[in-house]
Amino acid sequence: MSAKTRFVIPIVVFAVLVVFLGIGLTLDPRKVPSPFIDKPAPAFSLPALHDGKVSLSPGDFSGRVWLLNVWASWCVACRAEHEVLKELARENIAPIIGLNYKDRPTDAKNWLRQLGDPYQASAVDADGKAGIDWGVYGVPETFVIDQQGIVRYKHIGPITAEELHDKIIPLVKTLKENKA
């Protein structure tokens, strides 16, 4: 191998890596497609946050359009979206089920006591296995599930009032009307 070739190859490899890095930096991580869209919601059976003797599973909500919101008391972004979730709960458009992710139940209960509880129920995912099954990248994440238990939408990151009114509420209403 000539000296020129030994010099050119690392420069070409470096240039290719810079191009891929540049492309990656322009992508919005909230737009990561979910492999669960239009597929059955992953199953779980987890203890309820407020009564560990009761277990919760997606099947408990079949026949209804509902939202699964993955949250934790240690999550700063969860605090940012909390008022929006409380607004949605007040509007009573669809039940919001919490998936308390990798959190201590006492911390989660205190957090909800202080900030208000928008959830019809919350399941405790202490080890994060259910979150992994749902393809959770981080908290918060929110899923819309139809009457047949099919995931119809996934939102990564905190829900904003705009996202709630422009996307989530219209989708829930459409799913309820269509009996999708």
MODELLER restraints for C-alpha pairs under 7 A, 6 or more apart:
rsr = mdl.restraints
at = mdl.atoms
rsr.add(forms.Gaussian(group=physical.xy_distance, feature=features.Distance(at['CA:30:A'], at['CA:156:A']), mean=5.03, stdev=0.5))
rsr.add(forms.Gaussian(group=physical.xy_distance, feature=features.Distance(at['CA:30:A'], at['CA:157:A']), mean=6.68, stdev=0.5))
rsr.add(forms.Gaussian(group=physical.xy_distance, feature=features.Distance(at['CA:34:A'], at['CA:154:A']), mean=6.91, stdev=0.5))
rsr.add(forms.Gaussian(group=physical.xy_distance, feature=features.Distance(at['CA:36:A'], at['CA:151:A']), mean=6.16, stdev=0.5))
rsr.add(forms.Gaussian(group=physical.xy_distance, feature=features.Distance(at['CA:37:A'], at['CA:151:A']), mean=5.14, stdev=0.5))
rsr.add(forms.Gaussian(group=physical.xy_distance, feature=features.Distance(at['CA:37:A'], at['CA:152:A']), mean=5.27, stdev=0.5))
rsr.add(forms.Gaussian(group=physical.xy_distance, feature=features.Distance(at['CA:37:A'], at['CA:153:A']), mean=6.15, stdev=0.5))
rsr.add(forms.Gaussian(group=physical.xy_distance, feature=features.Distance(at['CA:38:A'], at['CA:150:A']), mean=5.76, stdev=0.5))
rsr.add(forms.Gaussian(group=physical.xy_distance, feature=features.Distance(at['CA:38:A'], at['CA:151:A']), mean=5.47, stdev=0.5))
rsr.add(forms.Gaussian(group=physical.xy_distance, feature=features.Distance(at['CA:38:A'], at['CA:152:A']), mean=5.52, stdev=0.5))
rsr.add(forms.Gaussian(group=physical.xy_distance, feature=features.Distance(at['CA:39:A'], at['CA:150:A']), mean=5.26, stdev=0.5))
rsr.add(forms.Gaussian(group=physical.xy_distance, feature=features.Distance(at['CA:39:A'], at['CA:151:A']), mean=5.80, stdev=0.5))
rsr.add(forms.Gaussian(group=physical.xy_distance, feature=features.Distance(at['CA:40:A'], at['CA:149:A']), mean=5.61, stdev=0.5))
rsr.add(forms.Gaussian(group=physical.xy_distance, feature=features.Distance(at['CA:40:A'], at['CA:150:A']), mean=4.29, stdev=0.5))
rsr.add(forms.Gaussian(group=physical.xy_distance, feature=features.Distance(at['CA:40:A'], at['CA:151:A']), mean=6.05, stdev=0.5))
rsr.add(forms.Gaussian(group=physical.xy_distance, feature=features.Distance(at['CA:41:A'], at['CA:149:A']), mean=5.70, stdev=0.5))
rsr.add(forms.Gaussian(group=physical.xy_distance, feature=features.Distance(at['CA:41:A'], at['CA:150:A']), mean=5.51, stdev=0.5))
rsr.add(forms.Gaussian(group=physical.xy_distance, feature=features.Distance(at['CA:41:A'], at['CA:151:A']), mean=5.50, stdev=0.5))
rsr.add(forms.Gaussian(group=physical.xy_distance, feature=features.Distance(at['CA:42:A'], at['CA:133:A']), mean=6.38, stdev=0.5))
rsr.add(forms.Gaussian(group=physical.xy_distance, feature=features.Distance(at['CA:42:A'], at['CA:134:A']), mean=6.03, stdev=0.5))
rsr.add(forms.Gaussian(group=physical.xy_distance, feature=features.Distance(at['CA:43:A'], at['CA:57:A']), mean=6.66, stdev=0.5))
rsr.add(forms.Gaussian(group=physical.xy_distance, feature=features.Distance(at['CA:43:A'], at['CA:58:A']), mean=6.21, stdev=0.5))
rsr.add(forms.Gaussian(group=physical.xy_distance, feature=features.Distance(at['CA:44:A'], at['CA:57:A']), mean=5.30, stdev=0.5))
rsr.add(forms.Gaussian(group=physical.xy_distance, feature=features.Distance(at['CA:44:A'], at['CA:58:A']), mean=6.87, stdev=0.5))
rsr.add(forms.Gaussian(group=physical.xy_distance, feature=features.Distance(at['CA:44:A'], at['CA:130:A']), mean=6.22, stdev=0.5))
rsr.add(forms.Gaussian(group=physical.xy_distance, feature=features.Distance(at['CA:45:A'], at['CA:55:A']), mean=5.97, stdev=0.5))
rsr.add(forms.Gaussian(group=physical.xy_distance, feature=features.Distance(at['CA:45:A'], at['CA:56:A']), mean=5.44, stdev=0.5))
rsr.add(forms.Gaussian(group=physical.xy_distance, feature=features.Distance(at['CA:45:A'], at['CA:57:A']), mean=4.69, stdev=0.5))
rsr.add(forms.Gaussian(group=physical.xy_distance, feature=features.Distance(at['CA:46:A'], at['CA:55:A']), mean=5.13, stdev=0.5))
rsr.add(forms.Gaussian(group=physical.xy_distance, feature=features.Distance(at['CA:46:A'], at['CA:56:A']), mean=5.36, stdev=0.5))
rsr.add(forms.Gaussian(group=physical.xy_distance, feature=features.Distance(at['CA:46:A'], at['CA:57:A']), mean=6.67, stdev=0.5))
rsr.add(forms.Gaussian(group=physical.xy_distance, feature=features.Distance(at['CA:46:A'], at['CA:123:A']), mean=5.69, stdev=0.5))
rsr.add(forms.Gaussian(group=physical.xy_distance, feature=features.Distance(at['CA:46:A'], at['CA:124:A']), mean=6.07, stdev=0.5))
rsr.add(forms.Gaussian(group=physical.xy_distance, feature=features.Distance(at['CA:46:A'], at['CA:125:A']), mean=6.78, stdev=0.5))
rsr.add(forms.Gaussian(group=physical.xy_distance, feature=features.Distance(at['CA:47:A'], at['CA:53:A']), mean=6.60, stdev=0.5))
rsr.add(forms.Gaussian(group=physical.xy_distance, feature=features.Distance(at['CA:47:A'], at['CA:54:A']), mean=5.75, stdev=0.5))
rsr.add(forms.Gaussian(group=physical.xy_distance, feature=features.Distance(at['CA:47:A'], at['CA:55:A']), mean=4.26, stdev=0.5))
rsr.add(forms.Gaussian(group=physical.xy_distance, feature=features.Distance(at['CA:47:A'], at['CA:56:A']), mean=6.12, stdev=0.5))
rsr.add(forms.Gaussian(group=physical.xy_distance, feature=features.Distance(at['CA:47:A'], at['CA:123:A']), mean=5.63, stdev=0.5))
rsr.add(forms.Gaussian(group=physical.xy_distance, feature=features.Distance(at['CA:47:A'], at['CA:124:A']), mean=5.71, stdev=0.5))
rsr.add(forms.Gaussian(group=physical.xy_distance, feature=features.Distance(at['CA:48:A'], at['CA:54:A']), mean=5.62, stdev=0.5))
rsr.add(forms.Gaussian(group=physical.xy_distance, feature=features.Distance(at['CA:48:A'], at['CA:55:A']), mean=5.47, stdev=0.5))
rsr.add(forms.Gaussian(group=physical.xy_distance, feature=features.Distance(at['CA:48:A'], at['CA:56:A']), mean=6.03, stdev=0.5))
rsr.add(forms.Gaussian(group=physical.xy_distance, feature=features.Distance(at['CA:48:A'], at['CA:121:A']), mean=6.91, stdev=0.5))
rsr.add(forms.Gaussian(group=physical.xy_distance, feature=features.Distance(at['CA:48:A'], at['CA:122:A']), mean=5.67, stdev=0.5))
rsr.add(forms.Gaussian(group=physical.xy_distance, feature=features.Distance(at['CA:48:A'], at['CA:123:A']), mean=4.46, stdev=0.5))
rsr.add(forms.Gaussian(group=physical.xy_distance, feature=features.Distance(at['CA:48:A'], at['CA:124:A']), mean=6.02, stdev=0.5))
rsr.add(forms.Gaussian(group=physical.xy_distance, feature=features.Distance(at['CA:49:A'], at['CA:105:A']), mean=6.46, stdev=0.5))
rsr.add(forms.Gaussian(group=physical.xy_distance, feature=features.Distance(at['CA:49:A'], at['CA:122:A']), mean=5.40, stdev=0.5))
rsr.add(forms.Gaussian(group=physical.xy_distance, feature=features.Distance(at['CA:49:A'], at['CA:123:A']), mean=5.45, stdev=0.5))
rsr.add(forms.Gaussian(group=physical.xy_distance, feature=features.Distance(at['CA:49:A'], at['CA:124:A']), mean=5.53, stdev=0.5))
rsr.add(forms.Gaussian(group=physical.xy_distance, feature=features.Distance(at['CA:56:A'], at['CA:123:A']), mean=6.16, stdev=0.5))
rsr.add(forms.Gaussian(group=physical.xy_distance, feature=features.Distance(at['CA:62:A'], at['CA:147:A']), mean=5.49, stdev=0.5))
rsr.add(forms.Gaussian(group=physical.xy_distance, feature=features.Distance(at['CA:62:A'], at['CA:148:A']), mean=6.04, stdev=0.5))
rsr.add(forms.Gaussian(group=physical.xy_distance, feature=features.Distance(at['CA:62:A'], at['CA:149:A']), mean=5.93, stdev=0.5))
rsr.add(forms.Gaussian(group=physical.xy_distance, feature=features.Distance(at['CA:63:A'], at['CA:147:A']), mean=4.20, stdev=0.5))
rsr.add(forms.Gaussian(group=physical.xy_distance, feature=features.Distance(at['CA:63:A'], at['CA:148:A']), mean=6.17, stdev=0.5))
rsr.add(forms.Gaussian(group=physical.xy_distance, feature=features.Distance(at['CA:64:A'], at['CA:146:A']), mean=6.47, stdev=0.5))
rsr.add(forms.Gaussian(group=physical.xy_distance, feature=features.Distance(at['CA:64:A'], at['CA:147:A']), mean=4.39, stdev=0.5))
rsr.add(forms.Gaussian(group=physical.xy_distance, feature=features.Distance(at['CA:65:A'], at['CA:94:A']), mean=6.18, stdev=0.5))
rsr.add(forms.Gaussian(group=physical.xy_distance, feature=features.Distance(at['CA:65:A'], at['CA:145:A']), mean=5.69, stdev=0.5))
rsr.add(forms.Gaussian(group=physical.xy_distance, feature=features.Distance(at['CA:65:A'], at['CA:146:A']), mean=4.39, stdev=0.5))
rsr.add(forms.Gaussian(group=physical.xy_distance, feature=features.Distance(at['CA:65:A'], at['CA:147:A']), mean=4.99, stdev=0.5))
rsr.add(forms.Gaussian(group=physical.xy_distance, feature=features.Distance(at['CA:65:A'], at['CA:172:A']), mean=6.72, stdev=0.5))
rsr.add(forms.Gaussian(group=physical.xy_distance, feature=features.Distance(at['CA:65:A'], at['CA:176:A']), mean=6.56, stdev=0.5))
rsr.add(forms.Gaussian(group=physical.xy_distance, feature=features.Distance(at['CA:66:A'], at['CA:94:A']), mean=5.24, stdev=0.5))
rsr.add(forms.Gaussian(group=physical.xy_distance, feature=features.Distance(at['CA:66:A'], at['CA:95:A']), mean=5.11, stdev=0.5))
rsr.add(forms.Gaussian(group=physical.xy_distance, feature=features.Distance(at['CA:66:A'], at['CA:96:A']), mean=6.05, stdev=0.5))
rsr.add(forms.Gaussian(group=physical.xy_distance, feature=features.Distance(at['CA:66:A'], at['CA:144:A']), mean=5.98, stdev=0.5))
rsr.add(forms.Gaussian(group=physical.xy_distance, feature=features.Distance(at['CA:66:A'], at['CA:145:A']), mean=5.40, stdev=0.5))
rsr.add(forms.Gaussian(group=physical.xy_distance, feature=features.Distance(at['CA:66:A'], at['CA:146:A']), mean=6.62, stdev=0.5))
rsr.add(forms.Gaussian(group=physical.xy_distance, feature=features.Distance(at['CA:67:A'], at['CA:94:A']), mean=6.99, stdev=0.5))
rsr.add(forms.Gaussian(group=physical.xy_distance, feature=features.Distance(at['CA:67:A'], at['CA:95:A']), mean=6.31, stdev=0.5))
rsr.add(forms.Gaussian(group=physical.xy_distance, feature=features.Distance(at['CA:67:A'], at['CA:96:A']), mean=4.77, stdev=0.5))
rsr.add(forms.Gaussian(group=physical.xy_distance, feature=features.Distance(at['CA:67:A'], at['CA:97:A']), mean=6.00, stdev=0.5))
rsr.add(forms.Gaussian(group=physical.xy_distance, feature=features.Distance(at['CA:67:A'], at['CA:142:A']), mean=6.75, stdev=0.5))
rsr.add(forms.Gaussian(group=physical.xy_distance, feature=features.Distance(at['CA:67:A'], at['CA:143:A']), mean=5.49, stdev=0.5))
rsr.add(forms.Gaussian(group=physical.xy_distance, feature=features.Distance(at['CA:67:A'], at['CA:144:A']), mean=4.61, stdev=0.5))
rsr.add(forms.Gaussian(group=physical.xy_distance, feature=features.Distance(at['CA:67:A'], at['CA:145:A']), mean=6.05, stdev=0.5))
rsr.add(forms.Gaussian(group=physical.xy_distance, feature=features.Distance(at['CA:68:A'], at['CA:96:A']), mean=5.97, stdev=0.5))
rsr.add(forms.Gaussian(group=physical.xy_distance, feature=features.Distance(at['CA:68:A'], at['CA:97:A']), mean=4.88, stdev=0.5))
rsr.add(forms.Gaussian(group=physical.xy_distance, feature=features.Distance(at['CA:68:A'], at['CA:98:A']), mean=5.79, stdev=0.5))
rsr.add(forms.Gaussian(group=physical.xy_distance, feature=features.Distance(at['CA:68:A'], at['CA:99:A']), mean=6.78, stdev=0.5))
rsr.add(forms.Gaussian(group=physical.xy_distance, feature=features.Distance(at['CA:68:A'], at['CA:142:A']), mean=5.57, stdev=0.5))
rsr.add(forms.Gaussian(group=physical.xy_distance, feature=features.Distance(at['CA:68:A'], at['CA:143:A']), mean=5.11, stdev=0.5))
rsr.add(forms.Gaussian(group=physical.xy_distance, feature=features.Distance(at['CA:68:A'], at['CA:144:A']), mean=6.59, stdev=0.5))
rsr.add(forms.Gaussian(group=physical.xy_distance, feature=features.Distance(at['CA:69:A'], at['CA:96:A']), mean=6.84, stdev=0.5))
rsr.add(forms.Gaussian(group=physical.xy_distance, feature=features.Distance(at['CA:69:A'], at['CA:97:A']), mean=6.15, stdev=0.5))
rsr.add(forms.Gaussian(group=physical.xy_distance, feature=features.Distance(at['CA:69:A'], at['CA:98:A']), mean=4.90, stdev=0.5))
rsr.add(forms.Gaussian(group=physical.xy_distance, feature=features.Distance(at['CA:69:A'], at['CA:99:A']), mean=5.97, stdev=0.5))
rsr.add(forms.Gaussian(group=physical.xy_distance, feature=features.Distance(at['CA:69:A'], at['CA:140:A']), mean=6.93, stdev=0.5))
rsr.add(forms.Gaussian(group=physical.xy_distance, feature=features.Distance(at['CA:69:A'], at['CA:141:A']), mean=5.87, stdev=0.5))
rsr.add(forms.Gaussian(group=physical.xy_distance, feature=features.Distance(at['CA:69:A'], at['CA:142:A']), mean=4.37, stdev=0.5))
rsr.add(forms.Gaussian(group=physical.xy_distance, feature=features.Distance(at['CA:69:A'], at['CA:143:A']), mean=6.50, stdev=0.5))
rsr.add(forms.Gaussian(group=physical.xy_distance, feature=features.Distance(at['CA:70:A'], at['CA:98:A']), mean=5.87, stdev=0.5))
rsr.add(forms.Gaussian(group=physical.xy_distance, feature=features.Distance(at['CA:70:A'], at['CA:99:A']), mean=4.58, stdev=0.5))
rsr.add(forms.Gaussian(group=physical.xy_distance, feature=features.Distance(at['CA:70:A'], at['CA:100:A']), mean=6.03, stdev=0.5))
rsr.add(forms.Gaussian(group=physical.xy_distance, feature=features.Distance(at['CA:70:A'], at['CA:101:A']), mean=6.34, stdev=0.5))
rsr.add(forms.Gaussian(group=physical.xy_distance, feature=features.Distance(at['CA:70:A'], at['CA:139:A']), mean=5.98, stdev=0.5))
rsr.add(forms.Gaussian(group=physical.xy_distance, feature=features.Distance(at['CA:70:A'], at['CA:140:A']), mean=5.28, stdev=0.5))
rsr.add(forms.Gaussian(group=physical.xy_distance, feature=features.Distance(at['CA:70:A'], at['CA:141:A']), mean=5.19, stdev=0.5))
rsr.add(forms.Gaussian(group=physical.xy_distance, feature=features.Distance(at['CA:70:A'], at['CA:142:A']), mean=6.18, stdev=0.5))
rsr.add(forms.Gaussian(group=physical.xy_distance, feature=features.Distance(at['CA:71:A'], at['CA:78:A']), mean=5.99, stdev=0.5))
rsr.add(forms.Gaussian(group=physical.xy_distance, feature=features.Distance(at['CA:71:A'], at['CA:98:A']), mean=6.82, stdev=0.5))
rsr.add(forms.Gaussian(group=physical.xy_distance, feature=features.Distance(at['CA:71:A'], at['CA:99:A']), mean=6.15, stdev=0.5))
rsr.add(forms.Gaussian(group=physical.xy_distance, feature=features.Distance(at['CA:71:A'], at['CA:100:A']), mean=5.17, stdev=0.5))
rsr.add(forms.Gaussian(group=physical.xy_distance, feature=features.Distance(at['CA:71:A'], at['CA:101:A']), mean=5.81, stdev=0.5))
rsr.add(forms.Gaussian(group=physical.xy_distance, feature=features.Distance(at['CA:71:A'], at['CA:139:A']), mean=5.51, stdev=0.5))
rsr.add(forms.Gaussian(group=physical.xy_distance, feature=features.Distance(at['CA:71:A'], at['CA:140:A']), mean=5.06, stdev=0.5))
rsr.add(forms.Gaussian(group=physical.xy_distance, feature=features.Distance(at['CA:72:A'], at['CA:78:A']), mean=6.85, stdev=0.5))
rsr.add(forms.Gaussian(group=physical.xy_distance, feature=features.Distance(at['CA:72:A'], at['CA:100:A']), mean=5.39, stdev=0.5))
rsr.add(forms.Gaussian(group=physical.xy_distance, feature=features.Distance(at['CA:72:A'], at['CA:101:A']), mean=5.48, stdev=0.5))
rsr.add(forms.Gaussian(group=physical.xy_distance, feature=features.Distance(at['CA:72:A'], at['CA:103:A']), mean=5.83, stdev=0.5))
rsr.add(forms.Gaussian(group=physical.xy_distance, feature=features.Distance(at['CA:72:A'], at['CA:108:A']), mean=6.72, stdev=0.5))
rsr.add(forms.Gaussian(group=physical.xy_distance, feature=features.Distance(at['CA:73:A'], at['CA:103:A']), mean=6.79, stdev=0.5))
rsr.add(forms.Gaussian(group=physical.xy_distance, feature=features.Distance(at['CA:73:A'], at['CA:107:A']), mean=6.31, stdev=0.5))
rsr.add(forms.Gaussian(group=physical.xy_distance, feature=features.Distance(at['CA:73:A'], at['CA:108:A']), mean=5.26, stdev=0.5))
rsr.add(forms.Gaussian(group=physical.xy_distance, feature=features.Distance(at['CA:73:A'], at['CA:111:A']), mean=5.93, stdev=0.5))
rsr.add(forms.Gaussian(group=physical.xy_distance, feature=features.Distance(at['CA:75:A'], at['CA:139:A']), mean=6.80, stdev=0.5))
rsr.add(forms.Gaussian(group=physical.xy_distance, feature=features.Distance(at['CA:77:A'], at['CA:140:A']), mean=6.67, stdev=0.5))
rsr.add(forms.Gaussian(group=physical.xy_distance, feature=features.Distance(at['CA:77:A'], at['CA:158:A']), mean=5.78, stdev=0.5))
rsr.add(forms.Gaussian(group=physical.xy_distance, feature=features.Distance(at['CA:78:A'], at['CA:139:A']), mean=6.95, stdev=0.5))
rsr.add(forms.Gaussian(group=physical.xy_distance, feature=features.Distance(at['CA:78:A'], at['CA:140:A']), mean=5.55, stdev=0.5))
rsr.add(forms.Gaussian(group=physical.xy_distance, feature=features.Distance(at['CA:78:A'], at['CA:158:A']), mean=6.25, stdev=0.5))
rsr.add(forms.Gaussian(group=physical.xy_distance, feature=features.Distance(at['CA:80:A'], at['CA:158:A']), mean=6.59, stdev=0.5))
rsr.add(forms.Gaussian(group=physical.xy_distance, feature=features.Distance(at['CA:81:A'], at['CA:158:A']), mean=4.98, stdev=0.5))
rsr.add(forms.Gaussian(group=physical.xy_distance, feature=features.Distance(at['CA:81:A'], at['CA:159:A']), mean=5.44, stdev=0.5))
rsr.add(forms.Gaussian(group=physical.xy_distance, feature=features.Distance(at['CA:81:A'], at['CA:160:A']), mean=6.45, stdev=0.5))
rsr.add(forms.Gaussian(group=physical.xy_distance, feature=features.Distance(at['CA:84:A'], at['CA:159:A']), mean=6.94, stdev=0.5))
rsr.add(forms.Gaussian(group=physical.xy_distance, feature=features.Distance(at['CA:84:A'], at['CA:160:A']), mean=6.59, stdev=0.5))
rsr.add(forms.Gaussian(group=physical.xy_distance, feature=features.Distance(at['CA:84:A'], at['CA:161:A']), mean=5.92, stdev=0.5))
rsr.add(forms.Gaussian(group=physical.xy_distance, feature=features.Distance(at['CA:85:A'], at['CA:118:A']), mean=6.04, stdev=0.5))
rsr.add(forms.Gaussian(group=physical.xy_distance, feature=features.Distance(at['CA:86:A'], at['CA:118:A']), mean=4.80, stdev=0.5))
rsr.add(forms.Gaussian(group=physical.xy_distance, feature=features.Distance(at['CA:89:A'], at['CA:118:A']), mean=5.39, stdev=0.5))
rsr.add(forms.Gaussian(group=physical.xy_distance, feature=features.Distance(at['CA:95:A'], at['CA:120:A']), mean=5.98, stdev=0.5))
rsr.add(forms.Gaussian(group=physical.xy_distance, feature=features.Distance(at['CA:96:A'], at['CA:118:A']), mean=6.99, stdev=0.5))
rsr.add(forms.Gaussian(group=physical.xy_distance, feature=features.Distance(at['CA:96:A'], at['CA:119:A']), mean=5.03, stdev=0.5))
rsr.add(forms.Gaussian(group=physical.xy_distance, feature=features.Distance(at['CA:96:A'], at['CA:120:A']), mean=5.78, stdev=0.5))
rsr.add(forms.Gaussian(group=physical.xy_distance, feature=features.Distance(at['CA:97:A'], at['CA:119:A']), mean=5.30, stdev=0.5))
rsr.add(forms.Gaussian(group=physical.xy_distance, feature=features.Distance(at['CA:97:A'], at['CA:120:A']), mean=5.72, stdev=0.5))
rsr.add(forms.Gaussian(group=physical.xy_distance, feature=features.Distance(at['CA:97:A'], at['CA:121:A']), mean=5.26, stdev=0.5))
rsr.add(forms.Gaussian(group=physical.xy_distance, feature=features.Distance(at['CA:97:A'], at['CA:122:A']), mean=5.61, stdev=0.5))
rsr.add(forms.Gaussian(group=physical.xy_distance, feature=features.Distance(at['CA:98:A'], at['CA:119:A']), mean=5.86, stdev=0.5))
rsr.add(forms.Gaussian(group=physical.xy_distance, feature=features.Distance(at['CA:98:A'], at['CA:121:A']), mean=6.19, stdev=0.5))
rsr.add(forms.Gaussian(group=physical.xy_distance, feature=features.Distance(at['CA:98:A'], at['CA:122:A']), mean=4.12, stdev=0.5))
rsr.add(forms.Gaussian(group=physical.xy_distance, feature=features.Distance(at['CA:98:A'], at['CA:123:A']), mean=6.12, stdev=0.5))
rsr.add(forms.Gaussian(group=physical.xy_distance, feature=features.Distance(at['CA:99:A'], at['CA:122:A']), mean=5.56, stdev=0.5))
rsr.add(forms.Gaussian(group=physical.xy_distance, feature=features.Distance(at['CA:99:A'], at['CA:123:A']), mean=4.98, stdev=0.5))
rsr.add(forms.Gaussian(group=physical.xy_distance, feature=features.Distance(at['CA:99:A'], at['CA:124:A']), mean=6.19, stdev=0.5))
rsr.add(forms.Gaussian(group=physical.xy_distance, feature=features.Distance(at['CA:99:A'], at['CA:125:A']), mean=6.43, stdev=0.5))
rsr.add(forms.Gaussian(group=physical.xy_distance, feature=features.Distance(at['CA:100:A'], at['CA:122:A']), mean=6.43, stdev=0.5))
rsr.add(forms.Gaussian(group=physical.xy_distance, feature=features.Distance(at['CA:100:A'], at['CA:123:A']), mean=5.96, stdev=0.5))
rsr.add(forms.Gaussian(group=physical.xy_distance, feature=features.Distance(at['CA:100:A'], at['CA:124:A']), mean=5.01, stdev=0.5))
rsr.add(forms.Gaussian(group=physical.xy_distance, feature=features.Distance(at['CA:100:A'], at['CA:125:A']), mean=5.65, stdev=0.5))
rsr.add(forms.Gaussian(group=physical.xy_distance, feature=features.Distance(at['CA:101:A'], at['CA:124:A']), mean=6.74, stdev=0.5))
rsr.add(forms.Gaussian(group=physical.xy_distance, feature=features.Distance(at['CA:101:A'], at['CA:125:A']), mean=4.99, stdev=0.5))
rsr.add(forms.Gaussian(group=physical.xy_distance, feature=features.Distance(at['CA:101:A'], at['CA:126:A']), mean=6.05, stdev=0.5))
rsr.add(forms.Gaussian(group=physical.xy_distance, feature=features.Distance(at['CA:101:A'], at['CA:128:A']), mean=5.83, stdev=0.5))
rsr.add(forms.Gaussian(group=physical.xy_distance, feature=features.Distance(at['CA:101:A'], at['CA:131:A']), mean=6.98, stdev=0.5))
rsr.add(forms.Gaussian(group=physical.xy_distance, feature=features.Distance(at['CA:102:A'], at['CA:125:A']), mean=5.98, stdev=0.5))
rsr.add(forms.Gaussian(group=physical.xy_distance, feature=features.Distance(at['CA:102:A'], at['CA:126:A']), mean=4.43, stdev=0.5))
rsr.add(forms.Gaussian(group=physical.xy_distance, feature=features.Distance(at['CA:102:A'], at['CA:127:A']), mean=5.59, stdev=0.5))
rsr.add(forms.Gaussian(group=physical.xy_distance, feature=features.Distance(at['CA:102:A'], at['CA:128:A']), mean=5.45, stdev=0.5))
rsr.add(forms.Gaussian(group=physical.xy_distance, feature=features.Distance(at['CA:103:A'], at['CA:126:A']), mean=5.83, stdev=0.5))
rsr.add(forms.Gaussian(group=physical.xy_distance, feature=features.Distance(at['CA:139:A'], at['CA:157:A']), mean=6.55, stdev=0.5))
rsr.add(forms.Gaussian(group=physical.xy_distance, feature=features.Distance(at['CA:140:A'], at['CA:156:A']), mean=6.61, stdev=0.5))
rsr.add(forms.Gaussian(group=physical.xy_distance, feature=features.Distance(at['CA:140:A'], at['CA:157:A']), mean=5.09, stdev=0.5))
rsr.add(forms.Gaussian(group=physical.xy_distance, feature=features.Distance(at['CA:140:A'], at['CA:158:A']), mean=5.77, stdev=0.5))
rsr.add(forms.Gaussian(group=physical.xy_distance, feature=features.Distance(at['CA:141:A'], at['CA:155:A']), mean=5.62, stdev=0.5))
rsr.add(forms.Gaussian(group=physical.xy_distance, feature=features.Distance(at['CA:141:A'], at['CA:156:A']), mean=4.58, stdev=0.5))
rsr.add(forms.Gaussian(group=physical.xy_distance, feature=features.Distance(at['CA:141:A'], at['CA:157:A']), mean=5.51, stdev=0.5))
rsr.add(forms.Gaussian(group=physical.xy_distance, feature=features.Distance(at['CA:142:A'], at['CA:154:A']), mean=5.66, stdev=0.5))
rsr.add(forms.Gaussian(group=physical.xy_distance, feature=features.Distance(at['CA:142:A'], at['CA:155:A']), mean=5.08, stdev=0.5))
rsr.add(forms.Gaussian(group=physical.xy_distance, feature=features.Distance(at['CA:142:A'], at['CA:156:A']), mean=6.61, stdev=0.5))
rsr.add(forms.Gaussian(group=physical.xy_distance, feature=features.Distance(at['CA:143:A'], at['CA:151:A']), mean=6.76, stdev=0.5))
rsr.add(forms.Gaussian(group=physical.xy_distance, feature=features.Distance(at['CA:143:A'], at['CA:153:A']), mean=5.50, stdev=0.5))
rsr.add(forms.Gaussian(group=physical.xy_distance, feature=features.Distance(at['CA:143:A'], at['CA:154:A']), mean=4.45, stdev=0.5))
rsr.add(forms.Gaussian(group=physical.xy_distance, feature=features.Distance(at['CA:143:A'], at['CA:155:A']), mean=6.38, stdev=0.5))
rsr.add(forms.Gaussian(group=physical.xy_distance, feature=features.Distance(at['CA:144:A'], at['CA:151:A']), mean=5.92, stdev=0.5))
rsr.add(forms.Gaussian(group=physical.xy_distance, feature=features.Distance(at['CA:144:A'], at['CA:152:A']), mean=5.57, stdev=0.5))
rsr.add(forms.Gaussian(group=physical.xy_distance, feature=features.Distance(at['CA:144:A'], at['CA:153:A']), mean=5.07, stdev=0.5))
rsr.add(forms.Gaussian(group=physical.xy_distance, feature=features.Distance(at['CA:144:A'], at['CA:154:A']), mean=6.56, stdev=0.5))
rsr.add(forms.Gaussian(group=physical.xy_distance, feature=features.Distance(at['CA:145:A'], at['CA:151:A']), mean=4.44, stdev=0.5))
rsr.add(forms.Gaussian(group=physical.xy_distance, feature=features.Distance(at['CA:145:A'], at['CA:152:A']), mean=5.65, stdev=0.5))
rsr.add(forms.Gaussian(group=physical.xy_distance, feature=features.Distance(at['CA:146:A'], at['CA:152:A']), mean=6.70, stdev=0.5))
rsr.add(forms.Gaussian(group=physical.xy_distance, feature=features.Distance(at['CA:146:A'], at['CA:175:A']), mean=6.45, stdev=0.5))
rsr.add(forms.Gaussian(group=physical.xy_distance, feature=features.Distance(at['CA:146:A'], at['CA:180:A']), mean=6.53, stdev=0.5))
rsr.add(forms.Gaussian(group=physical.xy_distance, feature=features.Distance(at['CA:147:A'], at['CA:179:A']), mean=6.78, stdev=0.5))
rsr.add(forms.Gaussian(group=physical.xy_distance, feature=features.Distance(at['CA:147:A'], at['CA:180:A']), mean=6.77, stdev=0.5))
